[in-house]
Structures are given as C-alpha cells and as structure tokens.
C-alpha cells in the first residue's frame, strides 16, 4: 500500500526541510512525499521553489506550485 505524505507550504524553507526529512525517516518504505506551495501576493518563495525542484529531480518528492494561494483549507 502506498502512503502519501502531503506537505503544504507557503514560506519557511527550514521547516519544510525538517518535514521532508521526518517523512523520509519513517520505517514504512512505500511512501511518496508531495509538497504543494502556495505563492505569496508578491509571488512564490524562490528558495522553496529551487529546493523543491532539486528534490523533485532526484525523485525525493513530488512538487506542485499553485497558481494562486489556496489558503489553509485549499
């Protein structure tokens, strides 16, 4: 059974890195880590986007940048 760990983010790259590290540290091995970034009014946090794209290229996470801020419940 595949387990999806979904992490919404807005800013604070250091907390995102900790969350991904925690997800990778789980003993159950059949997991996918999905990160969804909400942009700010001024645009997305570039450092998060760059880090996520690198992780995605290495097959560590799936990354999605929302076109607009979906908010907490989106």
C-alpha positions in Angstrom: 0.0 0.0 0.0 1.3 3.4 -1.0 1.1 6.1 1.7 1.1 9.7 0.6 2.6 12.3 2.9 1.3 15.7 1.8 3.0 18.9 3.0 1.5 22.3 2.2 4.0 25.2 2.3 4.0 28.9 2.0 7.4 30.0 3.3 9.9 28.9 5.9 12.2 26.6 3.9 13.9 25.3 7.1 10.6 23.9 8.4 9.9 22.3 5.0 13.3 20.6 5.0 12.6 19.3 8.5 9.2 17.9 7.5 10.6 16.2 4.4 13.5 14.7 6.5 11.0 13.4 9.0 8.9 11.8 6.3 12.0 10.2 4.8 12.9 8.8 8.2 9.8 6.7 8.6 10.2 3.0 8.9 7.4 2.3 6.3 9.2 2.4 3.0 6.3 2.7 0.4 5.7 6.4 0.7 5.5 9.4 -1.6 6.2 12.9 -0.3 4.1 15.6 -2.0 4.8 19.3 -1.5 2.3 21.9 -2.6 3.5 25.5 -2.4 1.1 28.5 -2.1 2.6 31.7 -3.5 2.7 35.0 -1.7 0.9 38.0 -3.1 4.4 39.1 -4.5 5.0 35.6 -6.0 6.3 32.3 -4.8 9.2 31.9 -2.4 12.1 31.4 -4.8 14.3 29.5 -2.3 11.5 27.0 -1.7 10.8 26.5 -5.4 14.5 25.9 -6.2 14.9 23.5 -3.3 11.8 21.6 -4.2 12.7 21.4 -7.9 16.1 19.9 -7.0 14.4 17.4 -4.7 11.9 16.6 -7.3 14.6 16.0 -10.0 16.2 13.5 -7.6 12.9 11.6 -7.2 12.7 12.5 -3.5 9.4 14.5 -3.6 6.6 15.5 -6.0 6.3 19.2 -6.2 3.4 21.5 -7.2 3.3 25.3 -7.3 -0.2 26.6 -7.0 -1.1 29.4 -9.4 -2.7 31.3 -6.5 -2.8 31.0 -2.7 -5.4 28.3 -1.9 -5.2 29.0 1.8 -5.1 26.5 4.6 -8.2 24.6 3.5 -7.4 24.5 -0.2 
